[in-house]
Amino acid sequence: MEKNINLRVVSLSTTPPIEVFETYVKNRPWVEYGEDNAYFKYVIDRYLNSTTNAACINGISDMIYGCGLSAKNAAIKPNDYVSMLSIFKKKDIRRIVFDYKLQGMAAIQIIWSKDHKKIIEAAHIPVERLRPELVNENGDVEAYYYAQDWTNIYGKRKPKRIPAFGMSNQGLEIYFIKGYTPNMFYFSPPDYSAALIYARYEENIADFHINNVENGFASKTLINFNNGQASTEEEKSDITNKINKKFSGVKGSPILLSFNDSKEAETTIENLPITDAADQFQFGSKESMEKIMIGHRVTSPMLFGLSTQNGFASNADELKNASIYMENKVISNFREELIDVFKELLAINGISLDLFFKTTQPWKSEDADQIDAENNDTATSSSTANLITE
């Protein structure tokens, strides 16, 4: 006798990585970023869900900011220094630094005086909420569009047009900071963008282990229905959906449903275990962590609290060399790019200061020692500068 066996698989969906590109949608005046205009969100999700990636971004942005923005010549230009502090608030500078590391871009709200001759304030604005307008005939971006949520831009949530810096006489303009990326004009992905796939890899490993814990380390489940075939495909689908909803969870293990004519005709499954699963997951965790750190150009995991054995006489030796190298080869580049922006904006107000970020690293190269000496001079005069303005 021919037996009817119907086997269904309740499987999990997968999320492929989002490609980074610029695109123009017809009848929209702005340029979109990535598939479904979602690359900003993709980068933020990798920050929120990858332990190593978040540690690198937090650590490096903290290193860039250090103890804040200062000026070597603050003692001889106290009024300019105080004006700089009133234009750039500490919280805004810290957020600008963070965005520049996280997204590879940052944005500043420029608030002008009534006569549009001086900058009153330069405040942070989340760069992921902005999209550039298509360039004009001269190749310039004249404005940026702001939306709090780019997945819902209809009705009252319609994006607001804000002029770009130097493109209007309005009281509010946007200064957009971005680096250079080949084949891209409007946007610039973060410097670690090639490592984002490994951040996703790390997330998947964590999801797998969490799922095992939440399911009591249970293996994949087979449910046999031995009371005959369901009469229609709709009934089978309905049973499958109800089982999936009740037992599998959002990221639960796949559940196999078998509809059999009798007990004798039930489906059997042979388990094919991965004998070296522990080694594979250990390799995956280590590989993803190393690749993420390479993407961020981290010179030593010790900078983020992880011990290593690299032939140094002690952990202190490794940390010292890694810290100095990181400061000189990675952190200084970020600082230089941002300081150039701050100097350009201060020049509008006729302010000329030798800006620098005060470092927090415990070991310093000769150049850093020289800067530190100048920091002490500046710190001594800061209270005097406040008294002069008062």
FENSULSUL-V727042 format. One record per pair of residues at least 4 apart in sequence whose C-alpha atoms are under 7 Angstrom apart, sorted by sequence separation. I is the first residue (numbers start at 1). J is the second residue. D is the distance in Angstrom with one decimal. If there is no record, write none. Layout:
i:I j:J d:D
i:I j:J d:D
//
This chain:
i:33 j:37 d:4.7
i:34 j:38 d:5.7
i:35 j:39 d:6.8
i:38 j:42 d:6.2
i:39 j:43 d:6.3
i:40 j:44 d:6.3
i:41 j:45 d:6.0
i:42 j:46 d:6.4
i:43 j:47 d:6.4
i:44 j:48 d:6.2
i:45 j:49 d:6.0
i:46 j:50 d:5.6
i:50 j:54 d:6.0
i:51 j:55 d:6.2
i:52 j:56 d:6.2
i:53 j:57 d:6.2
i:54 j:58 d:6.0
i:55 j:59 d:5.8
i:56 j:60 d:5.9
i:57 j:61 d:6.0
i:58 j:62 d:6.1
i:59 j:63 d:6.2
i:60 j:64 d:6.2
i:61 j:65 d:6.2
i:62 j:66 d:5.8
i:73 j:77 d:6.2
i:74 j:78 d:5.3
i:77 j:81 d:6.2
i:78 j:82 d:6.2
i:79 j:83 d:6.2
i:80 j:84 d:6.1
i:81 j:85 d:6.4
i:82 j:86 d:6.4
i:83 j:87 d:6.3
i:84 j:88 d:6.1
i:85 j:89 d:6.1
i:88 j:92 d:6.7
i:89 j:93 d:6.4
i:90 j:94 d:6.2
i:91 j:95 d:6.2
i:92 j:96 d:6.1
i:93 j:97 d:6.1
i:94 j:98 d:6.2
i:95 j:99 d:6.1
i:96 j:100 d:6.1
i:97 j:101 d:6.4
i:98 j:102 d:6.0
i:99 j:103 d:5.6
i:100 j:104 d:4.8
i:112 j:116 d:5.3
i:113 j:117 d:6.4
i:135 j:139 d:5.1
i:136 j:140 d:5.5
i:149 j:153 d:6.9
i:153 j:157 d:4.8
i:154 j:158 d:5.0
i:163 j:167 d:6.1
i:184 j:188 d:6.9
i:189 j:193 d:6.3
i:192 j:196 d:7.0
i:195 j:199 d:6.6
i:196 j:200 d:6.4
i:197 j:201 d:6.2
i:198 j:202 d:6.1
i:199 j:203 d:6.3
i:200 j:204 d:6.3
i:201 j:205 d:6.4
i:202 j:206 d:6.4
i:203 j:207 d:6.1
i:204 j:208 d:6.1
i:205 j:209 d:6.4
i:206 j:210 d:6.1
i:207 j:211 d:6.0
i:208 j:212 d:6.3
i:209 j:213 d:6.3
i:210 j:214 d:6.2
i:211 j:215 d:6.1
i:212 j:216 d:6.1
i:213 j:217 d:5.6
i:231 j:235 d:6.9
i:232 j:236 d:6.6
i:233 j:237 d:6.2
i:234 j:238 d:6.1
i:235 j:239 d:6.2
i:236 j:240 d:6.2
i:237 j:241 d:6.1
i:238 j:242 d:6.2
i:239 j:243 d:6.2
i:240 j:244 d:6.1
i:241 j:245 d:6.0
i:242 j:246 d:6.1
i:243 j:247 d:5.9
i:244 j:248 d:5.1
i:245 j:249 d:6.5
i:248 j:252 d:4.3
i:261 j:265 d:6.3
i:262 j:266 d:6.5
i:276 j:280 d:6.3
i:277 j:281 d:6.2
i:278 j:282 d:6.1
i:279 j:283 d:6.0
i:280 j:284 d:6.1
i:281 j:285 d:6.1
i:282 j:286 d:6.2
i:283 j:287 d:5.8
i:284 j:288 d:6.0
i:285 j:289 d:6.2
i:286 j:290 d:6.1
i:287 j:291 d:6.1
i:288 j:292 d:6.1
i:289 j:293 d:6.3
i:290 j:294 d:6.1
i:291 j:295 d:6.1
i:292 j:296 d:6.4
i:293 j:297 d:6.0
i:294 j:298 d:6.0
i:301 j:305 d:6.7
i:302 j:306 d:4.5
i:313 j:317 d:6.4
i:314 j:318 d:6.7
i:315 j:319 d:6.1
i:316 j:320 d:6.0
i:317 j:321 d:6.3
i:318 j:322 d:6.0
i:319 j:323 d:5.8
i:320 j:324 d:6.2
i:321 j:325 d:6.1
i:322 j:326 d:5.9
i:323 j:327 d:6.0
i:324 j:328 d:6.2
i:325 j:329 d:5.8
i:326 j:330 d:5.3
i:327 j:331 d:4.9
i:328 j:332 d:5.5
i:329 j:333 d:6.9
i:330 j:334 d:7.0
i:331 j:335 d:6.4
i:332 j:336 d:6.0
i:333 j:337 d:6.3
i:334 j:338 d:6.4
i:335 j:339 d:5.9
i:336 j:340 d:6.2
i:337 j:341 d:6.8
i:338 j:342 d:6.4
i:339 j:343 d:6.0
i:340 j:344 d:6.2
i:341 j:345 d:6.4
i:342 j:346 d:6.1
i:343 j:347 d:6.0
i:344 j:348 d:7.0
i:346 j:350 d:6.6
i:347 j:351 d:5.1
i:364 j:368 d:5.2
i:365 j:369 d:6.2
i:366 j:370 d:6.4
i:367 j:371 d:6.4
i:368 j:372 d:6.0
i:369 j:373 d:6.3
i:370 j:374 d:6.6
i:371 j:375 d:6.1
i:372 j:376 d:6.5
i:373 j:377 d:6.8
i:374 j:378 d:6.3
i:375 j:379 d:6.1
i:376 j:380 d:6.2
i:377 j:381 d:6.6
i:378 j:382 d:6.2
i:381 j:385 d:6.3
i:382 j:386 d:6.5
i:383 j:387 d:6.4
i:384 j:388 d:6.3
i:385 j:389 d:6.6
i:386 j:390 d:6.2
i:32 j:37 d:5.0
i:33 j:38 d:6.5
i:34 j:39 d:4.7
i:88 j:93 d:6.5
i:100 j:105 d:4.6
i:113 j:118 d:5.5
i:135 j:140 d:4.9
i:136 j:141 d:6.5
i:152 j:157 d:6.8
i:153 j:158 d:4.6
i:163 j:168 d:6.3
i:212 j:217 d:4.5
i:230 j:235 d:6.2
i:248 j:253 d:6.1
i:260 j:265 d:5.9
i:293 j:298 d:5.2
i:301 j:306 d:5.1
i:302 j:307 d:5.4
i:312 j:317 d:6.1
i:326 j:331 d:6.2
i:327 j:332 d:5.9
i:346 j:351 d:5.2
i:347 j:352 d:6.2
i:364 j:369 d:6.0
i:33 j:39 d:5.8
i:47 j:53 d:5.9
i:48 j:54 d:6.6
i:99 j:105 d:6.3
i:100 j:106 d:5.0
i:112 j:118 d:5.8
i:113 j:119 d:6.1
i:135 j:141 d:4.6
i:147 j:153 d:7.0
i:153 j:159 d:6.2
i:212 j:218 d:6.9
i:230 j:236 d:6.0
i:248 j:254 d:6.9
i:260 j:266 d:5.5
i:301 j:307 d:6.9
i:302 j:308 d:6.9
i:312 j:318 d:5.8
i:346 j:352 d:7.0
i:24 j:31 d:5.0
i:47 j:54 d:4.9
i:74 j:81 d:5.5
i:99 j:106 d:5.3
i:112 j:119 d:4.6
i:113 j:120 d:5.9
i:134 j:141 d:6.3
i:135 j:142 d:6.9
i:181 j:188 d:5.7
i:23 j:31 d:5.8
i:24 j:32 d:6.1
i:111 j:119 d:5.9
i:112 j:120 d:5.4
i:133 j:141 d:5.9
i:165 j:173 d:5.1
i:180 j:188 d:6.3
i:22 j:31 d:6.6
i:23 j:32 d:5.2
i:110 j:119 d:6.7
i:111 j:120 d:5.5
i:132 j:141 d:6.8
i:133 j:142 d:6.7
i:164 j:173 d:5.2
i:165 j:174 d:5.2
i:178 j:187 d:6.8
i:179 j:188 d:5.8
i:258 j:267 d:6.4
i:22 j:32 d:5.8
i:23 j:33 d:6.5
i:96 j:106 d:5.8
i:111 j:121 d:5.2
i:133 j:143 d:5.5
i:147 j:157 d:7.0
i:163 j:173 d:5.0
i:164 j:174 d:4.7
i:165 j:175 d:5.1
i:178 j:188 d:5.8
i:22 j:33 d:5.1
i:110 j:121 d:6.2
i:111 j:122 d:6.3
i:132 j:143 d:6.3
i:133 j:144 d:5.4
i:162 j:173 d:6.1
i:163 j:174 d:6.3
i:164 j:175 d:6.2
i:21 j:33 d:6.1
i:22 j:34 d:6.1
i:110 j:122 d:4.8
i:132 j:144 d:4.4
i:133 j:145 d:6.9
i:147 j:159 d:4.7
i:162 j:174 d:6.8
i:20 j:33 d:7.0
i:21 j:34 d:4.9
i:109 j:122 d:5.6
i:110 j:123 d:6.7
i:131 j:144 d:5.5
i:132 j:145 d:6.3
i:146 j:159 d:5.1
i:147 j:160 d:6.6
i:20 j:34 d:4.7
i:108 j:122 d:6.1
i:109 j:123 d:5.0
i:130 j:144 d:6.1
i:131 j:145 d:5.2
i:145 j:159 d:5.6
i:146 j:160 d:5.0
i:19 j:34 d:6.0
i:108 j:123 d:5.5
i:109 j:124 d:6.0
i:130 j:145 d:5.4
i:131 j:146 d:6.8
i:145 j:160 d:5.3
i:146 j:161 d:6.4
i:18 j:34 d:6.9
i:19 j:35 d:6.5
i:108 j:124 d:4.8
i:109 j:125 d:6.2
i:130 j:146 d:4.7
i:145 j:161 d:4.5
i:303 j:319 d:6.6
i:339 j:355 d:6.6
i:18 j:35 d:6.3
i:107 j:124 d:6.4
i:108 j:125 d:5.7
i:129 j:146 d:5.6
i:130 j:147 d:6.7
i:144 j:161 d:5.8
i:145 j:162 d:6.1
i:302 j:319 d:6.2
i:107 j:125 d:5.7
i:129 j:147 d:5.4
i:143 j:161 d:6.5
i:144 j:162 d:5.3
i:20 j:39 d:6.5
i:107 j:126 d:6.7
i:129 j:148 d:5.7
i:143 j:162 d:5.5
i:144 j:163 d:6.3
i:107 j:127 d:5.3
i:143 j:163 d:4.1
i:144 j:164 d:6.3
i:18 j:39 d:6.8
i:106 j:127 d:5.3
i:142 j:163 d:6.0
i:143 j:164 d:4.4
i:68 j:90 d:7.0
i:105 j:127 d:6.9
i:142 j:164 d:5.2
i:300 j:322 d:5.7
i:141 j:164 d:6.9
i:299 j:322 d:5.4
i:142 j:167 d:5.8
i:299 j:326 d:6.2
i:96 j:124 d:6.0
i:65 j:94 d:6.3
i:95 j:124 d:6.6
i:229 j:259 d:5.5
i:92 j:123 d:5.6
i:228 j:259 d:6.8
i:229 j:260 d:5.9
i:65 j:97 d:6.6
i:92 j:124 d:5.0
i:228 j:260 d:5.4
i:229 j:261 d:5.8
i:87 j:120 d:6.1
i:88 j:121 d:6.6
i:220 j:253 d:5.8
i:222 j:255 d:6.0
i:223 j:256 d:6.1
i:224 j:257 d:6.2
i:225 j:258 d:6.0
i:226 j:259 d:6.5
i:227 j:260 d:6.9
i:228 j:261 d:4.0
i:87 j:121 d:4.3
i:88 j:122 d:5.6
i:220 j:254 d:5.9
i:221 j:255 d:5.0
i:222 j:256 d:4.6
i:223 j:257 d:5.0
i:224 j:258 d:4.8
i:225 j:259 d:4.8
i:226 j:260 d:4.8
i:227 j:261 d:6.2
i:228 j:262 d:6.1
i:87 j:122 d:5.6
i:88 j:123 d:6.9
i:220 j:255 d:6.1
i:221 j:256 d:6.1
i:222 j:257 d:6.0
i:223 j:258 d:6.2
i:224 j:259 d:6.2
i:225 j:260 d:5.8
i:226 j:261 d:5.8
i:227 j:262 d:6.0
i:61 j:97 d:6.2
i:226 j:262 d:4.6
i:61 j:98 d:5.3
i:226 j:263 d:5.2
i:323 j:361 d:7.0
i:324 j:363 d:6.7
i:61 j:101 d:6.2
i:211 j:251 d:6.7
i:226 j:266 d:6.5
i:324 j:364 d:6.1
i:211 j:252 d:6.3
i:324 j:365 d:6.3
i:224 j:266 d:6.5
i:320 j:363 d:5.8
i:57 j:101 d:6.7
i:57 j:102 d:6.3
i:116 j:169 d:6.4
i:132 j:186 d:6.8
i:116 j:171 d:7.0
i:114 j:171 d:6.9
i:113 j:171 d:6.9
i:112 j:171 d:4.9
i:111 j:171 d:5.7
i:112 j:172 d:6.4
i:111 j:172 d:4.9
i:110 j:172 d:5.6
i:111 j:173 d:6.8
i:109 j:172 d:6.7
i:110 j:173 d:5.1
i:109 j:173 d:5.9
i:110 j:174 d:5.9
i:109 j:174 d:5.0
i:110 j:175 d:6.8
i:108 j:174 d:5.7
i:109 j:175 d:6.5
i:107 j:174 d:6.7
i:108 j:175 d:5.1
i:107 j:175 d:5.7
i:108 j:176 d:6.5
i:107 j:176 d:4.6
i:106 j:176 d:6.2
i:107 j:177 d:5.8
i:106 j:177 d:5.0
i:105 j:177 d:5.4
i:106 j:178 d:6.7
i:105 j:178 d:4.6
i:104 j:178 d:6.4
i:105 j:188 d:6.4
i:202 j:285 d:6.3
i:104 j:188 d:5.9
i:104 j:189 d:5.2
i:103 j:189 d:6.3
i:104 j:190 d:3.7
i:202 j:288 d:5.8
i:103 j:190 d:5.0
i:104 j:191 d:6.4
i:201 j:288 d:6.5
i:40 j:128 d:5.6
i:102 j:190 d:6.4
i:101 j:190 d:6.7
i:199 j:288 d:6.7
i:198 j:288 d:5.0
i:198 j:291 d:6.6
i:199 j:292 d:6.6
i:198 j:292 d:6.3
i:195 j:291 d:6.3
i:195 j:292 d:5.2
i:32 j:131 d:6.6
i:31 j:131 d:6.1
i:195 j:295 d:5.2
i:30 j:131 d:6.0
i:31 j:132 d:5.8
i:194 j:295 d:6.6
i:30 j:132 d:5.5
i:31 j:133 d:6.1
i:30 j:133 d:4.2
i:31 j:134 d:6.3
i:192 j:295 d:4.5
i:29 j:133 d:5.7
i:30 j:134 d:5.6
i:192 j:296 d:5.2
i:29 j:134 d:6.1
i:191 j:296 d:7.0
i:30 j:145 d:7.0
i:53 j:199 d:6.2
i:50 j:199 d:5.4
i:46 j:196 d:6.8
i:50 j:202 d:6.2
i:46 j:199 d:6.0
i:50 j:203 d:5.5
i:46 j:200 d:6.4
i:49 j:203 d:6.1
i:17 j:197 d:6.8
i:118 j:348 d:6.3
i:119 j:349 d:6.6
i:118 j:349 d:5.3
i:10 j:244 d:6.8
i:52 j:289 d:6.0
i:12 j:251 d:6.8
i:53 j:292 d:6.3
i:52 j:292 d:7.0
i:56 j:296 d:6.9
i:12 j:254 d:6.8
i:11 j:254 d:5.1
i:10 j:254 d:5.3
i:10 j:255 d:5.3
i:59 j:304 d:7.0
i:9 j:255 d:6.4
i:10 j:256 d:6.2
i:9 j:256 d:4.9
i:8 j:256 d:5.9
i:9 j:257 d:6.5
i:8 j:257 d:5.2
i:55 j:304 d:7.0
i:7 j:257 d:5.9
i:8 j:258 d:6.3
i:7 j:258 d:4.6
i:6 j:258 d:5.8
i:7 j:259 d:6.5
i:6 j:259 d:5.2
i:5 j:259 d:6.2
i:6 j:260 d:6.8
i:5 j:260 d:5.4
i:4 j:260 d:6.8
i:4 j:261 d:6.6
i:3 j:261 d:6.9
i:64 j:331 d:5.6
i:63 j:331 d:6.9
i:64 j:334 d:6.9
i:64 j:335 d:6.2
i:80 j:351 d:5.8
i:73 j:353 d:6.4
i:73 j:354 d:6.1
i:71 j:353 d:6.0
i:72 j:354 d:5.5
i:71 j:354 d:5.1
i:72 j:355 d:6.4
i:71 j:355 d:4.3
i:70 j:355 d:5.7
i:71 j:356 d:5.8
i:69 j:355 d:6.9
i:70 j:356 d:5.5
i:69 j:356 d:5.9
i:70 j:357 d:6.0
i:69 j:357 d:4.6
i:70 j:358 d:6.8
i:68 j:357 d:5.5
i:69 j:358 d:6.4
i:67 j:357 d:6.9
i:68 j:358 d:5.8
i:66 j:357 d:6.3
i:67 j:358 d:5.1
i:65 j:357 d:6.2
i:66 j:358 d:5.5
i:67 j:359 d:6.2
i:66 j:359 d:4.8
i:67 j:360 d:6.4
i:66 j:360 d:5.2
i:72 j:374 d:6.2
i:72 j:375 d:6.8
i:75 j:378 d:5.7
i:74 j:378 d:6.0
i:72 j:378 d:6.5
i:75 j:381 d:5.4
i:79 j:385 d:6.9
i:78 j:385 d:4.9
i:79 j:389 d:6.9
//
